[in-house]
């Protein structure tokens, strides 16, 4: 039957929905504006101990990718070693993948700074809201989620990419018991004079014993001094090369993993992975898939 037949012409397109998924815009006490909370829960009874759970920052950009990765792999656990679980994504009331102004505030460690607007006639960009955002997650969001679905508190994971990766590290250094698995992809460790490294040093000075947690750091192959092939020979090649030397995304993440590996309870709990052929943005779906595998790995 051809696409121009009367049968197909009469069919009306309908919006696509993600089964098992809902969202709600919630105004938390610890936030000035509502956050959009995306929730995926399996369509089956929870295990006696509750579901393992993965929390995502940048929820608008990350939620659907993570849900699809989980559904596909959890449907064949013997082949993937991935079991069912709950995904919560923290985003903003927008149809865009990001809210640049709000994420700059939420995901950056204090004390923060003030920067010029992203666009003309828009507010200044403020950073440093990470402490408030972490308190929001711990004191308000987690209790709300546990009213919706039974959760295994011993199997909670946090994922972030870029600024979200930086926030994941900040949260780890300030509340290491909040999650048991931490996935930091392409973290902006260099941000604001690499202040996160001072926080890391203070944390490691306080914790000399083996760490009972899992930390997965990652970055794309083209987030270091190797430029993506499509940037070579372009007008911005030199500028990108200089920027890469400044941000050192691969190097700083790899070095952090090496420091933490010395304190790990096992060699499997602290890992760094470089994603071949990926740049800062294209690394995101790869990193989300890995976050699903880390967070929902079947119990031995």
N, C-alpha and C positions, 0 to 999 in steps of 0.2 A: 504494500500500500504506500503511495507516495505521500510526502509531507503536505501536499496541497489538497489532499482528499478532504471531503466534508467531515469525515470522522475526526481527523486530527485538528481541523480548523475549529471544531466545536469545543475541544478540550481547553479548559482554562488553567493556566499555570497557578500553582498554589505555593505559599511560602514553605521553605524547607524547615523542618524542626529536628532537633536532636533528641531521640527517645531517651527517657530517663533523666533529662536535664531541665532545670528551671533556673530562673534568676529573679532577684528582688533588689530594689534600691533601698538601702537602709541608711539612716542617719545615726551614726554612732556618737556617743557623748564625747569621744576623744577625737572627733573630726569636725571641721567647719562645714562640710558639705556631704551629701550622701555618697556612699560607695555602692557600686553594682556588684552583688555577690552572686556568682554562678555556682550551681551545685549539680553534680552528677552522683546518683546513687544507684547501685545495682538493683535490678528488679527481681530480688529474691531475698529470703530471710537472711539476716546478718548472722555470722558465726557467734557463738556464745560470748566471746571476748569483745565483740564489736568489729567494725571494719577498719582496716588500715586506711590512712588518709593522706592525701597529697594536697598541700596548699600552694597555689600559684600566685605570684605577683604579676602585674600587667595582664590581668585576667581577660580583657577583651581580645588581646592578641594571642593568648595562649590556650584558652579553654577548649575550643573545639578540636584543636590538634591533639591535645593530651587525651581527651575523651576517646577520640577515634583510635589512638595508639593503644589505649587500655582495652577497649572493646575487642579489637582485632586479636590482641595477644592473649587476653584472659579467656577467649573462646577456645583456646588450644593450649592449656597450661602445661601439658606434658611436653609440648614442643618448644614452648617459650619460657617456661619457669616463671610466668607472670600470673598472679591470681587477681580476683576481683577486689575492688576497693572503691573508696569515695574520693572524688576530686572537688576541691573548692577553689575557685579563682576569684581574686579580689581585683575588681576593675572600677570603671567609672560610667556614669549614665551618658554614654555616647555610642554612636554606631561606628565610630572610627576605632582602629586598633589601639590607639594610644591617646591619652590626654596629657600632652607634654608638660603643661604647667603644673598639674596636680602631681604627676609621678615624680617630677623634679623635687617636690617638697617631701612627699611620702617616703621615697626610697633612698634619700641621701642622709648620711649620718650627721648629727649635730657636731659643731655649732652651726655650720652652714654659712652661706654668703648671699648677697643680692647681686643679680646679673641683669643686664639689659633685657628688654622684652624679646621674645622669639619673633614677633611680628609687630609692625607699626600699630600704634593705638591699642596695644594690649598691655596687661600689667607686667611689672618687673617679675623676673624669675627668682623665686626664693628657694633655697635649699636648707636642709637641716632638720626635716621633720621625722627622721627615722625613729627617734625615741617614742614619739607620739604614736606612730604607725605600729610599732611593735607592741605598745601597750594596748592599742585598739584590738590587735589580733588576739593577744593573750586574755585580756579582761572582758572583751565584749563579743568578738566574732566566735571564738572557740566555744564559749557557753551557748551561744545561739545555735551553732551547728549541732551541738550535742543534744539540743532540744528537737532537732529535725531527724537525726539518724544516729544509731548507736555507733560509737567510735572506740577503737582500741587505742587508748592514750599512750601505750608503749610503742606504737608504730605510727608516728606522725612525721611527715616529711615536709620540707619547705624548698621551693624552687624559685630562682630568680635569674634573669638574664640581663646583662649590661648593668644599668642602675639597679635592677632587681638582684643581680648577682652580688653587687656591692652591699645591698641591704641584707641579703642572706648572710654574708660574712659579719656584718655589724650585729645582727641578731644572734648569731652563734657566739660572738665574743662577749655579749652582754647578758644572754639568757640561754646558756648551753643546754639546759634541761627542757627547753620549750619544744624541741623536736629531737628525734633520734637519728634522722637522716637529712643531710643538708646538701643541696645540689646548686652549685654556683657556676653559671655558664657565662663566659666572656665578662667576668666581673671588672668593673671600672676601678680597679685598685689604685690607679694613678690619681684619682679624682681629688681635687683640693689638696695638693701637695702630698698625696698618698697618706693622708691622715689615718686611714684604716690600718696601716702597718704599725702605728704607735699603739692602737687599740689591741692589735694582735699581740704585740710584745707584752703589754700589760696582762693580757689573758694568759699567755704562756708562762709568765713569771709566777702567776698565781696557781697554775695547774702543772705540777711536775709529774704527777702520776699518769699512767696510761689513760687515754681518753676513750670512754665507752660510747662512741658515736661513729657515724659514717659520714665522710665528707668527700664529695665528688666535684672536682674542679675541671673546667674544660674551656677550650677556645677553638676557633676556626683556624685553619692553616694560614689564611690570609689576614690574620690579625697580628702578625709579627712583621718582620722586615721583608718577608716574601710578599710581593704584591700579586694580586689577582691578575691573570693574563690579560683580562679586558681593561685593566688600568695602565698597563705598560704602553709607553709611547703616546699617552694622552697628555693634554696640557696640564693636568693636575697630578701627574706622576710624582714629581719632586715634592709637592706639598703633602701628598699622601705618605711618601717615604719618611718625611720629617715627622709627620703626625704619628706614624707607627713607632718611631724611636722614642717619642714622648710617652705614648700610652703603654707600650710594652705589655700588651694584654696577655700574650702567650707566656712571656718570660716571668712576669710577676705572679701569674697563677701557678705556673710550674714550680717556681721557687717556694711558694707558700705550701704547696702539696709536699714538697721535699722536707720542709721544716716540720710539718705536722706528722709525716710518716715516722719520724723518730719517736714520737709520743704515742703512736697508734697501738692499740691492743692486739692488732694483727695486721699483716701486710695488705689485707683486702679492704680495710676500712677507710684508707685515705688513698684516693686515686686522682690522677690527672690524665685527661684525654685530649688529644689534638684531632679535630675533625678534618679529614683530608678534603681539599677542594672547597672549603666553606669560608665565607667572609663573616663579618660581624652580624649581619642580619640573617643570612642564609643558615647560619649555625643554629638558629632558634628552633626550628622543627626537629632537627637532629638531637639537640639537647633535651627537648621535651620528651622525645621518645626514650632517651636514656633515663630521664627523671622517672618516667613510668616504670621502667625496668628496675631501677634502684628502690623505688618506693613500694612496689607491689611484688617484689621477689617472694616466691613461695618459701614458707618456713621449712627448714631441714628436718 
